[in-house]
């Protein structure tokens, strides 16, 4: 069973008819279906599946133990995301195990495939939730209180899905079992298109974070309130969106995005009383990322004052620049015969683990260069090429 055919098996799970693409989020019904599918598929390969205290799934080939070779990714998506972001790494891992078993290979070290919870942060707002909890980089009490757009807390959603949120938190035992971690992912960009190569090894992940801007003003009637009498938070919110683009361009290589904006009460004929929006900011340096956010914050405050409104800014997540383990990266590159090395502006669970264990990334070419969209794609030949590359490096690391 190739990776591309495994992707076909879950192609009908979590389709979003309103947005297009897929909406698959932590502890919802769709994710439950995907978890069941993964456990069944791993079981067919003779892998023993268990769940850690944070809801991450582990499928062990042989006896669990320290210095394990671990691979995998995530099965969740952004709202209306593509078919490859996350699942490609999971199905490629299963395909690699089947391929190695087919040639009679038996790993000399403990070996596992992992599926991390809520890598995208599509439901509760914090990316790489499962790996952050496991490594202790996210406070468990803060995580339990996170709310989705419907006001459901992470703790409530976990209970509904059959998990005990009181167990959430740092898991040094699970982390200590990872000797080296390799994550395969569809490329989120066009680096491999320009290089004319199907596969690359990851070099760095640029600093990035998410900030919530909460503008408050005075809700009122759209027809009965004169323009001069208004304190409309939508105005400074709009000004902040425009400032984010302008200031990001001024950095030369920064990225600033507002992809979600929520006005309250949200009526067509009502002036909003509050407007919340979320800023995603990324610059190839931690200091420069925070500098950019600081400049955007000042622009937001100035715009709020001009409209007689207030604004509060909350940092919801942040990851500094990550450089993947050079020894492991060079080892993979040599094994694959000198493939390109690529930086990325996209975050991954491997980047969270990189602060604790040797971690590496493999990227598979995306001919559209588009991600977090239904247009995200990978050719069957490239998917299968990536699966073979992953199997090759896993065999090497497990010998």
Buried (B, 14 or more C-beta within 10 A) or exposed (E): BBBBEBBEEBEEBBBBEEBBBBBBBBBBEBBEBBBEBBBEBBEEBEBBBEBBBBBBBBBBBBEBEEEBBBBBBBBBBBBBBBBBBBBBBBBBBBBBBBBBBEEEBEBEBBBBBBBBBBBBBBBBBBBBBBBBBBBBBBBBEEBBEBBBEEEBBBBBBBBEBEBEBEEBBBBEEBBEBBBBBBBBBBBBBBBBBEEEBBBBBBBBBBBBBBBBBBBBBBBBEEEEBEEEEBBBBBBBBBBBBEBBBEBBEEBEEBBBBBEBBBBBEEEEEBBBBBBBBBBBBBBBBBEBBBBBBEBBBEBBBBBBEEBBBBBEBEEBBBBBBBEBBEEBBEBBBEBBEEBBBBBBBBBBBBBBBBEBBBBBBBBBBBEEBBBBBBEBBBBEEBBBBBBBBBBBBBBBBBE
